[in-house]
Amino acid sequence: MKRILAGLTALALAALLPDASRAAGRSTTDVAVSDVTLTGPPPGTAPLVGAQIAQLTVTARLVAPSGVPQGTQLQGFDNSDFEPLTVCPCVRLETRDTTGQGPRQLQAPLTLTSGTVTDGTWTATVPVTASAAGSWRVRLLGFPGEPDRVELPAATAPRVQVEGSDPLLIEVRPLTKLPVRLDTTVTYEVRATGRTSRRAIAGVRLLASTQIDCLGGTPLATRTRADGTALLRVPPSRAGSHVVVVRPLSAQPLSEGTGAWGERTCLGLAPYAGGVSATPARTAARAGTNVAVTGRVTYACAGARPVLQRLSGRRWVTVNDATVRLFPPRAGIAGCAYTTVATPRQGTSTYRVAQPPSPLGQRAANSRAFRITGR
């Protein structure tokens, strides 16, 4: 998502603000921003503990002759895989502090609470947990379209201190004995405890997904039981090499990435066994001629990359790749056929077919060695 920022213009309203908790920003959009405030729990409020949630509130005056634009798609500002996303207008908060599995950035949509869309006060509420303990500031206000933001100078941006202790810790471990066949459901245990006390935390709502990396995929909803655990069953259709568990902080249905999330963890592992067979068309041939080698990879075929290797001394050296053909109709998990070519030298050469690890969590595999004699 490439963004081209226009030249930044300091708003004259900044000079009119009465204190450092009310700020105006440098604008790269047609919306004029002023009177930005950030408030948290009242002074004297007990620190957040464990899975407790509090709210930060952001208010801002937005002036736009044509009306503040309203977005319909999720929007970010850093072109980053792990940044929070929301519809905009919105506000982005950030911190340099981090506690355990909490985020360093938060984002929430702004809604009109008084006035009009051409000149009104807009408000956003941002949920935080004990994992968000630290100093937070308003970094920017975002808007749909190009240009798309108003940055607030760090020196004058509103700030608030979040107090917390013993934050929620999410841990994941497989209960199924690994590795398993790719067509097998894998069961994981998700555990929620206090990071310091290690006490079990019940009733925590979690979204879990599996994918080829820590970005996550379509989530499955679960909730921890009285002992702080929850079971996650991953069917073959959701096979992946990473298990991502995130805690949503909104009561409404939401998927990961909409900004209202707290703690998260990612477990990378290879739960699925690999398998590859190899059969040469001939075991003897004229040296320097091609011999077809065929076989099957019991694999998630989208990531299958079998290669032909020859034994050189004590090392296996890759000498050719392979053409892969899927087995319909369940080509995603049922395996695939491949074809490659061996070109034997004078004498007897030892070969095998190797399959590297799969992005979907299948382990590397090698075929049985076979020999071809070149005459």
C-alpha positions, 0 to 999 in steps of 0.5 A, spaced: 500 500 500 504 505 497 502 512 500 505 519 497 504 524 502 503 531 500 507 537 503 506 538 510 503 544 513 503 547 520 496 549 522 495 556 525 490 553 530 496 550 534 498 557 537 491 557 540 491 551 544 491 552 552 496 546 554 500 540 552 494 535 552 490 539 546 494 539 540 493 540 532 497 536 527 501 537 521 496 536 515 497 532 509 489 532 508 484 537 506 481 536 514 483 541 519 485 538 526 485 541 532 483 540 540 486 533 540 485 530 547 487 523 550 484 521 556 485 514 560 483 512 567 482 517 572 488 518 577 488 514 583 485 508 579 488 501 580 492 498 575 490 493 570 491 486 572 491 480 568 485 480 563 482 487 565 480 492 560 480 499 560 478 505 555 482 510 552 478 516 549 481 521 544 477 527 542 478 532 536 475 537 532 475 536 525 473 541 520 472 540 512 468 544 508 466 538 504 465 534 510 469 529 513 470 523 508 467 516 511 471 510 509 468 503 508 475 499 507 480 497 513 486 502 512 493 502 515 499 507 515 505 504 515 505 499 509 506 493 515 504 486 515 502 487 523 500 494 524 492 495 526 487 496 521 480 500 521 475 504 517 477 511 517 476 517 520 481 514 525 486 515 530 493 511 531 496 511 538 503 508 539 508 507 545 515 505 545 514 501 552 511 494 551 509 489 556 509 481 554 505 480 548 501 487 548 501 491 541 505 497 540 500 501 536 493 501 537 488 504 532 480 506 533 475 509 528 472 516 530 465 517 530 461 524 530 459 526 537 457 533 536 457 538 531 456 537 523 461 533 518 463 540 516 465 542 523 464 537 529 467 534 535 469 526 533 471 521 539 474 514 539 475 509 544 481 505 544 481 498 549 487 497 553 489 491 557 495 490 563 499 488 557 499 496 554 502 498 560 506 504 559 506 511 556 501 512 550 501 518 545 496 520 539 501 519 533 496 521 527 489 522 525 487 518 519 482 519 513 480 515 507 483 517 500 490 520 498 493 524 502 490 520 508 493 523 515 494 528 520 501 527 524 501 530 531 508 532 533 511 528 538 513 533 542 506 536 543 502 530 542 497 528 547 499 523 552 497 518 557 500 513 562 497 506 562 498 502 569 498 495 569 501 489 572 501 481 571 499 481 564 495 476 560 500 471 557 497 466 552 501 460 550 500 454 545 502 447 545 500 441 541 496 435 544 496 431 538 503 427 538 507 430 532 508 429 526 501 426 523 499 425 516 496 432 512 489 429 512 489 429 520 486 434 525 491 437 530 489 439 537 492 444 540 492 447 547 491 454 548 493 457 556 491 463 559 495 465 565 498 471 569 505 473 566 508 474 573 503 470 578 502 464 573 495 463 575 489 461 570 485 466 567 478 463 565 473 466 560 478 469 556 475 470 548 481 468 543 481 468 536 486 462 533 488 461 526 493 457 522 497 460 516 504 459 513 507 465 517 505 469 523 500 474 520 494 469 521 488 467 517 481 466 518 480 465 525 476 460 529 473 463 536 474 460 543 474 461 550 478 459 556 475 454 561 476 455 569 483 452 568 485 457 563 485 453 557 482 452 551 482 447 545 483 448 538 482 443 533 485 444 526 482 440 520 486 439 514 483 444 510 486 449 515 493 446 515 499 451 516 506 452 519 504 457 524 498 457 530 496 465 531 492 466 537 490 473 538 485 476 544 480 481 541 478 487 545 471 488 542 465 485 544 462 485 536 464 480 532 471 481 528 477 478 525 484 479 527 487 486 524 481 490 525 485 494 531 481 492 537 486 487 539 490 486 545 495 480 547 497 475 541 502 470 540 505 465 534 507 458 535 511 456 529 512 448 528 511 443 522 506 438 525 505 434 518 509 428 516 512 428 509 513 423 504 516 422 497 517 416 493 521 415 487 522 410 481 527 411 475 524 408 468 531 404 468 536 402 472 541 402 466 542 407 461 548 410 456 552 415 460 549 422 458 542 420 456 536 422 460 532 417 465 525 419 467 524 419 474 517 419 477 513 419 484 509 422 488 509 427 494 504 426 499 504 433 500 500 440 500 501 441 493 501 448 493 508 448 496 511 442 493 518 443 490 521 436 490 528 436 487 533 430 484 539 429 488 545 425 487 550 422 492 557 425 491 562 423 496 558 423 503 554 429 500 547 429 497 548 434 491 541 437 487 542 436 480 535 437 477 528 440 479 521 437 478 515 438 474 509 437 479 502 435 477 496 435 482 492 429 484 484 432 483 480 433 486 483 434 493 489 437 490 491 441 496 492 436 501 491 429 497 498 429 494 501 430 487 505 426 482 512 429 479 517 428 474 524 429 473 530 427 469 536 423 471 543 423 467 547 418 469 555 418 468 559 413 467 559 408 472 553 407 478 550 413 481 546 413 487 540 418 487 534 420 491 528 425 491 528 430 496 522 435 498 524 441 502 519 443 508 512 446 506 510 453 508 503 449 510 507 445 516 509 439 513 516 436 514 522 435 509 522 428 506 527 424 502 525 418 498 529 411 498 536 412 494 536 408 488 542 407 483 542 408 475 548 405 472 551 409 466 555 404 460 
